Amino acid sequence: MTFLAIDAQKNLFTLQKSQLQFEQTLVMSRTNYITKQMGLRAEQLGDADPDEDPAYIALQQEESYLETRQDSLDSQITLIESEISSLKNLVNNNIKSACTLNLIGN
């Protein structure tokens, strides 16, 4: 019956993965918005160097932060997917063992 506890843990990891994927979607949306804002700001500046504009620099910094956050989320999702896969295998092996023991016991 330990496979039930393992399956419950797998389900928790699946829920966490879904939450991370939702956050990932929000981060991607925000990154796209910031990128669009950077383009608009660069157009507004005309011939001026955007790297000297405080508003443009702030947008660049936020974009950089969001890219770092995206990388972090990607890593976390990969780790959780690996855990989910391991737990699935563990559950399947425990069920097979329990069925084998039941067949032997009868």
C-alpha positions, 0 to 999 in steps of 0.5 A, a space after each residue: 500500500 505504500 504505492 498510494 503514498 507515493 502516488 499522492 506525492 506524485 500528484 503533489 509534484 504534478 500540481 507544483 509543475 502546473 503552478 510553475 507552468 502557469 507562472 512561466 506563462 505569466 513571465 513569458 507574457 510579461 517579457 513579450 510586453 517589455 520587449 514591445 515597450 522597449 521597441 516603442 521607447 527606442 522609436 520615441 528616442 529617434 536618433 538618441 542612444 537608448 542605452 543612455 535613456 533611464 526608461 529604456 535601461 529600466 526596461 532592459 533590466 526588467 527584461 533581464 530579470 524576467 529571462 533569468 526567472 524563465 531559466 529558473 522556472 525551466 530548471 524547476 520544471 525539468 527537475 519536477 518532471 524527473 521526480 514525477 517520472 521516477 515516482 511513476 516508475 516506483 508506483 508501477 513497480 510497487 503495484 507489479 510487486 504487490 500483484 506478484 505477491 498476491 499471485 504467489 500467495 494464492 
